[in-house]
Amino acid sequence: MSRRSRRAVARSAGRDRVLTTLLGLVLVAAAVLTLLVSYGVFGTFRAQRPVIDPLLVSWIGTHATATRWIAIGVGVVLFVVGIAWVVRSLRPEPRPDVALSELPGERLVVEHAAVADAVRHDAETIDGVSRARVRLVGTPQKPALRIALTLVEGTDVRDVWADLDGRVLARAREAFAVSALPTAVRLELDASAAPTPARVE
Amino acid sequence: MRLLLRVLAPLFALLLAVVGLGIVVETVTLWVAPAASPLVVPWPSWRAAVEGLTWQSGSVRAVAIVVGVVGLFVLLLGLVARRHDVYLADPVPEVTVTTSPRSLARAVGHDVRSHDDVVSASVVASAKKITVKAATLDPAEEVRASLRERVDETLLRLPLARRPRVAVSVTTTKGVK
């Protein structure tokens, strides 16, 4: 199993998950520490001290500039991390055009919609496939195909594979002039008893 | 959970950015033009509210507990929102084939329900385990054996990357056959 085809299976939520988990950890750690201090685990006198500790206040008083820079630094880091995360998280998954040739004077790019439509039409002619959705993911230099096939009840998955690889993907590979095109196929099994009627175009 | 993460993650991100911006703005205002402080965030009133509280105060504990519960939810959200794809064996090296647990359950459920002796059935599937619960009017033990065979046949037709465990339970219900 190639890594690129595996990555094309679905949009990764890895970044969202890691950052969310970190945020949760920080919140839980802060709460637990506060409760530990509060219930006197670090000494009964510590628990009786004010939350705005005079020691801290006097340190800030003597190191005003340092405190400012620390606060500004923390603020900037939070802001940058937050904005980068928002942008990454809200940006739609790119649909790359495929660059067939980057040579100056003979640059050749195939639009995403053209590729996706061609492969979809091919895939929908496979026996037992009632619906196909196709898109490209990845970068223009390293595109990967993502295909969602809805199979009619009782279709043999192996036949579909043979057809898909032998005909549909072979044609796509030929068109792109590549020996291997990373592809992620998602099957919806037994979704309907009969092929859906052709859509009005 | 994945959908919830998709919705909440940008909100968390926005929250972080806003907190960061607030800290920078207030710090710079206090430094450059102390007379204009506080500019947006009313932090002096917050400070006045916290002043006089000790770590033992009930409100400090309450806030800590609330923050802890929220944090636990956020932590779980991050940990639980993983993919549940069921992988099929790769037909060729550069092709990955997956299906959804729901789809697998539908395929198995279809075969189970087509059995003559099964009155009703429910199927829950994941990549690791398929649980079939069926009701029949006949003695449960015989139906169970044939259902098991049928599910195994279905799985043989589906080239799954790893064979899930199959648990079949059959109950006899009362009724007219």
Interface residues (C-beta under 8 A of the other chain):
Chain A: M1 S2 R4 S5 R6 A8 V9 A10 A13 D16 R17 V18 L19 T20 T21 L22 L23 G24 L25 V26 L27 V28 A29 A30 A31 V32 T34 L35 V37 S38 G40 R46 A47 Q48 R49 P50 V51 I52 R68 A71 I72 V74 G75 V76 V77 L78 F79 V80 V81 G82 I83 W85 V86 S89 L90 E153 D156 V157 R158 W161 A162 L164 D165 L169 A180 L181 P182 T183 A184 V185 R186 L187 E188 L189 D190 A191
Chain B: R2 L5 R6 L8 A9 P10 F12 A13 L14 L15 L16 A17 V18 V19 G20 L21 G22 I23 V24 V25 T27 V28 L30 W31 R47 V50 E51 G52 L53 T54 W55 Q56 S57 V60 R61 V63 A64 I65 V67 G68 V70 G71 L72 F73 V74 L75 L76 L77 G78 L79 A81 R82 R83 D85 L88 D90 P91 V92 P93 E94 V95 T96 V97 T98 T99 S100 S103 L104 R106 A107 H110 R157 L158 P159
